[in-house]
């Protein structure tokens, strides 16, 4: 990961990373994020997700139509709550 910006006031999360084999970094921007609890599970919900690659944005729209990601067990949820 090259860069991580979290703006908890505007609820914008930006990640820049340079995956192996890529020449240019990929930027991912998540707007309107929030952490919610569903029983014992923590879920990251968001209003929009865009990337610097059109195909990757389309893939995210296809794979995450409900605009949510269940965090895996063992995820540092308490740390995430402090950061976001």
Secondary structure, 3 states (H helix, E strand, C coil): CCEEEEECCCCEEEEEECCCCCCCCEEEEEECCEEEEECCEEEEECCEEEECCHHHHHHHHHHCCCCEEECCCCCCHHHHHHHC
